[in-house]
């Protein structure tokens, strides 16, 4: 079976799994314990933290280990808003954020914060002019994802940072779950104050992630307990998960496959555009590893089932909402033509994919389109 759903999750690398198992065997002690085994575990934990900071080019900062991207986004958005609410109660985000950000800002609205949403164009990209217009002196948090998880649209993060620094004291948070290890993103200069990463998107383990922040920029905790992670994320820290995440981060930053992803994506675009009633979304603005395709007058599930029957696994836009029959908020935000709204699928690459697999996808795609043209829906479904 050919796996082309890597934006949903990636296969963990052998090196990462080995690190996780080895640390579980040798350094299983609680890193908060005072005895020698606890101190050894704590030393390893801090070493993994230092390695991630070095790999993300943060000279001085904090790595707050979490259970994944959702928790890290919650911690950033809610934690920063509450921590710095003396500066104001205005929050800016975009209409196409991950639900872990959108639901977090809804919670803040219930607490009295004012939330505004930046719109996007048909390619899923925000307007810097609108960002300038909506920034206020009392804006406390701006949260903008780097790469959209459904259509792959890349946001101009550095330009956003310049505007935010110039016009406000807002904390600038970036959900980098889909971009980390694929596209460069630096926290220094006009880069964000904090980024979210997730282990299982970079051939690491599910249940591991982190919020990485610059020096002296930390959120308030949103859970309560024994004061672990400098009191920013309470609960016993999983040293094996932390070490495995650091290993995944190192491998991801050292082995970017951007060029080959770009080549595959462009090849598929040229192939797809030979067919009518099929669109490539965010054609010019998407990350190299994500290709979003919309078929007219069918449901995405029909395409997914056909590809699966022919040995290829893809998904409908986002795995987080793929079981819902409603049109995705991202698809609504880019104002996709009605006939395409329900027929969106996402193809996403990883470094363990091959050129032969891309060729196979082309053949299955052509067969699928030909069946649609002939109206043979019973063969498709």
N, C-alpha and C positions, 0 to 999 in steps of 0.2 A: 504494500500500500504506500503510495506517495503522499507524504505529509506536507501540505502547503498552508498550514494554519498556525504559523509560528508567532503571530501577534497575539494569539490566545494563550499559548504557552510553548515553550521549547523543550526538547529532550535534554535532560541533565547530562553534562559531560562526565566521562569516567573519572577524570581528575577531581572534579567537584564531589562526586559520590565517595571517592576514596578518602578525601579530606574529612568529609562528614563522618564516615565510619571510624576512621582512625582516631579522631578527636573524641568521639563517643566512647571508644575503648580506653583511651589513655588519660583523657582530661575530663572525666564525667563529673567532677566535683562542682559544687556550687561556687561560682566566682566571688560570691559575697562572704564565703566562709573564711575564717581567720587561720585555719590550719594550712599546712604546706601544700596539700592538694588543691585547696581553694585558691591559694596565692598563685600556684602554677596555672590554673585555669584563668585567673584574672589577667595574668601576664600575657597569655595567649589571646585573650579577648582584646586587650589594649593594642597588641601588635596587629591584629586584624583591622582594628579601627584606624590605626596609623597608616596601614597599607592603603586602605580605601581613600583616605585623605590625600595621600601622595599621588595615587592614580587619578584622582579627580582634580589634581593641581590646586588644592586648597592648602595654603601654607599653615594657617591656623584656623581650626573650625571644630565642629562637632559631628560625629556620626551617631545618630540615635537609631539603634536597631529596632525594627518593628516586625510584625507578622507578614508584611507585604505592602504593596502600593496603596491599597485602600486605607489601611491604618495610618500610613505615613502622610497621605493627603489629608485625612481627618485631623491628624495632629498638627499639621502645618496650618491649615485654614482656620480651624477653630482655636487652636492653641495660640497662634500669632494674634488673632483678632482679640481674644480675651486678654492676652499679655499687654498689648499696646493700645487698649481701648481708651486710655487717657489721651491719646493723640486724635481720636475721632471714632466714628462708628460707620464709616462708609467703606464698602468692599466692592472691588471690581473683579469680574471674571468674564468668561466668554460663554456663548450659547452652546458650544460644542465640547465642553469639558466632560471628563469621565464622571459617572454618577457619584463617585466617592467625593468629588468636589462639589457637584451641584446639590447633593443632599446635605452636605456639610454647611453650605451657605444658607440653605433653607432653615436649618436649625438655628443659625445665627440670626436670621430674620425674626424667628420666634423669640429671640432674646433681645430684640430691639435694634439690631444692626440694619442698615440700609444697604441693599445689594443691587447693583446695576450690572447688566450683561452687555458685553461687546458683541455686535453682530459680525457675521462673516460674509464674504462674497461667494459666488457660485463655486469657487475652488476651495472654500473652507478657510480662507485667510482673513484675519482681522484687519481693520484700518488703523494705521498709526494716528491719523487725524482724529478718528473717533476716540482713541485712547487719550489723546491730548485734551479733547473736549470734556470727557467724562471724569478725568482725574481732578480731585479736589484737595484742598488743604487738609481736610479731615479724612482723606482716604487712608485706611490703616493697613489693608492687605490688597495686593493685586495677585491673582492666581491665574496663570496662563500656561496651558500645556504646550510642550515643544512640538510633539508630533501627535496628531489625532489618531486615536486607536481604531477608528472605523474607516476613514478614507485616506489617512496618511498625510494630511495637510501639515506643512511645516510653518510654524509661526516665526516671525522675525524677532527672536528673543533679544538680541543685542540692541536693536532699535528700540524695543520696548523698554529695556533697561535704561537707555539714555534719557528717554522721555520721563520715566518714573523718577529717576534721580533728580532731574531738573525741576520737576513740578511738585514733588511731594516727599514726605518721609515714610511712605508706605513700604512695608515689607514685600519684596517681590519673590513669590514662590512659583516654581515651575515643576509641573508633573513631567518628569523625563522618563517615565516608565517605558514608552515605546521608542524613544530615541537613544537612550543610554547604550553605549557600546556600538552604535551604528553611526551616529553623527556627533561631531565635536560639540561640547557644551562646557564652557569654563565659568566658574563662579567669580573669578577675579574681574576687575574693571567694571564694565557695565553689565556683567552677568548677574544672574539672580542671587538673592540672599540665601535661598534654600532650594534644594531639588529633591524630588522623590525618585527612588529607584526600586526595582523589584527583581528578586533573584530568578524567578522562573521565566522571565522574559529574556534572560541572557545565559541560558543553559545552566542555570543554578537550580535551587530547590524551591518548591512551593512552601509557603510559610516563612519566607525570609525576605526582608526588604530593609530599607533605611531612609530616614530623612537626614540629608547632609546639609549642614548650615555653616555660614561664615562665622568668624570670631565674634563673640558677644551678641549673636543674633539667635536667640533660642525661644521657643514657644513655652506657654504654660502647659503643664501636664493636663491631659484630658482623662486620665485614669488615676487611681489612688491606691497606694500600697506602701511598700517598704523603702522607697527612695532610690531604686536602681536607675541606671542610666542618668546619673546626676539629678534624679528626681523628675526627669522628663518623660520617662516611660517605665512605669512601675511593673514589677514582676521579675521573677528569676530569668536572667538572660540566658538564652541557649547559645553556649559557646560553640558547639558544633555548627549550628546554623550561621553564626557570625563568621567563622573561619571559612565555611563553604561559600558564603556570599563574597568574601574578600577574594577567594580563589576565582570565582566566576567573574568578578569585576576585572581582575588582572587579565584573565584570558580574553575577555570581551574587548578591553581597551588595546590589547596587543595584537589582536587578530581581526581587525575590522575588514569586512568583505564588501565595502561599499561599491567598489568598481564593478565587481561581478554582478551584484544586485542591480546596479544601474543598467548593465548590459542585458540582463534577463528581462527587466521591466520594459525597456525600450523595445526589445524584440517582441514581447507579447502585445504591447500597444500597437505596433505596426501590424501584427497579425489580426488583432481584434477589430481594428478599424477598417478592415476589408469587409466586415459584415454590417448590415443595416440593423436598426433597432437595438443596437448595443452601444453603450457609452462607457468611456473610461472617466471616472470621477477624479477630480484634482490632478488632471493629467500633467500639468507643468509644475505643480506645487507640492507634490507628495514626496515622502521619503522613498529612497531607492528600494526598500524591502517590502513596501506595501503597494498593492495594486487593487483598486476597488472598481468593480465592473457592475453596470446596471443593465439588465435585460428588460425590454418593454413587454408589458401585458402578461407577465408571469410572476409567480412568487419566487423569491430567492431559494426557498426550500426545494422547489422543483429542480433547480440547477444543482443544488448541493447533492440531492439524491442521485441525480444522473451521474455526476462526477464520481460519487462514492461507488456506484455500481461499476464504474470503469476504473476503479483503483486509485482515485485521487481524493484527498480530504481537503476541503476548503470550508469557509464559514459564511454565514450571513452577517455582514458588517461587524458587529461586536459580539464576542462570545458572552459578554456580561449580560446582554439583553436579547440573545438570539432566540430564546424560547418564547419571546413575546411576539404577538401578531401585530402589535402597533408599529407604525412607521417610526424609525429611530429619530430622536431629537436632532441628531446630526444631519440626517437627510432632510428633515424639515427646515433646518437652519440654512442649508445651501439652496433651498427652494428648487429642488429637483422637480422636473416635469412629472405630472401625476402618473403617466403611464409607466414610468421607470421606478417609482417610489418603493414598490414592494419587491422589486426584482434585483436587489443589490446583493452581491457576494464579494467577499474579500479573499484575495490571494496574498500570502505573506511568506517571504523566504527566510531561510537561515543558512548558516555556513555548511550544514550537512546536506543541503540540497545539491543537485547536480544538473548539468546542462541537459543530459538525457531526460531528466524529469520534466524540464521546461518544454522540451520537444514533445513529450508525451501529452502534456497539458494542451499544447496547441492542437494536437490531433483530436483529443476528446472534445475540446471546445468547438472545433469545426463540425464534428459529427452532431453535437448538441444543437448548434445553430441550424444545421441542415434539417434536422428533425422538426425544429420549430417552424421553419419555413414551409415544410410540407404539411404542417398542421397535425402531425402525428403525436398528439399529446399523450396517448396511451402508451407509446413507446418511451416517451420522456419520463413519465411518472412511474 
